[in-house]
Amino acid sequence: MAEKRYLMTPGPTPVPPEVLAAMAQPIVHHRSPDFKPIYAQCLERLKEVYRTEGDVLLFTASGTAGLESVIGNLCSPGERIVVVSAGYFGERWADIAAAYGCEVDHLRYEWGEAPSADDLGGRLAEIGGATAVLVTHSETSTGVVADVRAHAGVAKEAGALVAVDAISSLGAIPCETDAWSLDAVVSGSQKALMTPPGLSTVSVSGPAWEARKEARAPRFYLDWERTREAQVQLDAAFTPAVSIVIGLNVALRLLLERGLDAVFEHHIRLGRACRAGVRALGLEPFSPDDDSSAVVTTVRVPEPVDGTQFLLDLRDRLGITLAPGQGPLKGKVFRIGHIGYFDVFDITTALAGIELSLAEAGADIERGVAVTRALEMYERTPA
Amino acid sequence: MAEKRYLMTPGPTPVPPEVLAAMAQPIVHHRSPDFKPIYAQCLERLKEVYRTEGDVLLFTASGTAGLESVIGNLCSPGERIVVVSAGYFGERWADIAAAYGCEVDHLRYEWGEAPSADDLGGRLAEIGGATAVLVTHSETSTGVVADVRAHAGVAKEAGALVAVDAISSLGAIPCETDAWSLDAVVSGSQKALMTPPGLSTVSVSGPAWEARKEARAPRFYLDWERTREAQVQLDAAFTPAVSIVIGLNVALRLLLERGLDAVFEHHIRLGRACRAGVRALGLEPFSPDDDSSAVVTTVRVPEPVDGTQFLLDLRDRLGITLAPGQGPLKGKVFRIGHIGYFDVFDITTALAGIELSLAEAGADIERGVAVTRALEMYERTPA
């Protein structure tokens, strides 16, 4: 077993030591003045990261529960919902909507394809509109980032609400909640927000609050209004994951101190460095070979390597955890995350490990150049 | 502001340093071999604490979501549910069932009363049975512990399923999931399980699994079957709160190493010590003055003290956080928690602070005896 561990997945992502230290303090009571100022600050910082003047609700739950809250608060059984999907997490939107009895109109792409706003416009025209359109911003399973702004424009024009799975995109790449008129944007603590998993965040627009009044699905824990009313009083509706909120508050400070735009630029540069290294190894990126791939770089497993065995070797012998392919991509690709608390030496470490392990597994790998190329690419890109 | 902080609420409760330290380790991936053995161990230990051979499901959520999962997985709109309530958390059961469209038959007691299994039997006979009976084991708002075993016996005899809110009782006082034939027992990480809030646990019996197949409420995140299927593979259905699971695993080890029965005895002794001190101060316990009050001691605020001001003074000047009264008891009682990581000197600290603050607020308080009486009571009770 390797002595040091390198977590290089697109979520959970590594947590900065300041965040871990804040979470290791003795626990405080969520309804006491020890917690309320932190809670208030965290909620304000979230709005800044979301770039919204509206409400951002905080739930103690995985990101999927945030997605479910969108369906439960916006949609009623039998209503038509358009799901735009091109991978594992797009399918999840569809599964939740189906579980709630919605009539799901599924605009489904091949895994790895980028959804097109024109297609959405055509589909909406064809079916005569929908209650809501559900989009995945960064499809973590493939590395493809959808043009949410364009999709939202088309959907709003057709009179539909727009909800976005931004679980791996918020704080990683631009996501303009208000400027793009997004009605609900769902994220999670464990991706670009550099905090352990356990919190889901959901922004809610004015039109979404209106729609909520008519939605008939049963809901209690994930009811938006109950959580908003409590948050206004800084009195969480239910005992929140106090330590994770405290951690998130520190992480959001780090993120905002650096500046959102600088953070986005950093992720683009890490993506460029990663792709330069991957190409230098002679490997083929599966995610787009352009700056849209700022969240996660997906790479095809080369012949004759067993993709599952390769990741186990990396992890057990070299201490490097990468993410496997999901669904139809299982065993065919591996994924290198680079959002959140990552720097270029995390990328070079990943590349060095990949180089060694793949070469030993018999793949035709170019040796000794990937790390240098990655660093060069990172250095020559302006900050 | 006081320098040291003493958290003496019945949840969140203080977290042992070993648990905090485990949670401060760098984050690991939930689908990697770094996490799976911990996850497996945690699930096994939970079964031991629940005293069940059946399934215990682990949700990243507050305890309320665990309660909601019971309604969502067991009940359909229009079905009759009997809720036995005698305080704030009993009301929550009723609110959730109503939100799901159940026909709620509410066996409601005054806050502070102990529910009677005979009353339940009478009610069930009168209304001709019910799909499920929902009971609160330890009503944290009053300090009253219901006789869940007797209630379960009566309910099962009438052919109803029995679900128990054991959020503040599991690991605090005996809760025999299998021996008492409890169909669903809900708990949370942040009470007697000595872990930060963020996880809810739910045991599910064979009959409950059968009933789930017929239940028609929409559910996704809280669907029991989805979580069971994933847990069997040690592959959480959704990204769990990894750090809290790691913390819970350590806390459960501490609890089981001491032994459940020894832990229960410890809580009884702390309750005795607390009540002896409270009486020595000349105060009147609101919770029963007997060994059933092992979770939280509820005390009437004496004249002429303002209950809210008193708790703020304790907190801001002396560093001691107690819990206020809830609902109709707001301002009228205060609550001293003593489950989880508490010893007798936590009790004497609370008593010493209460003595000082209440005396200064003009209450007729017996000075200089409470700490000694509490310690004497603790010492003379056999372990």
Interface residues (C-beta under 8 A of the other chain):
Chain A: R5 L7 T9 G11 P12 T13 P14 V15 L20 A21 M23 A24 Q25 P26 I27 V28 H29 H30 S32 P33 D34 T60 A61 S62 G63 T64 A65 E68 G72 P77 D95 I96 A99 Y100 G101 G188 Q190 P196 P197 G198 A217 P218 R219 F220 Y221 L222 D223 F238 T239 P240 A241 V242 S243 I244 L312 R315 D316 T321 A323
Chain B: R5 L7 T9 G11 P12 T13 P14 V15 L20 A21 M23 A24 Q25 P26 I27 V28 H29 H30 S32 P33 D34 T60 A61 S62 G63 T64 A65 E68 G72 P77 D95 I96 A99 Y100 G101 G188 Q190 P196 P197 G198 A217 P218 R219 F220 Y221 L222 D223 F238 T239 P240 A241 V242 S243 I244 L312 R315 D316 T321 A323
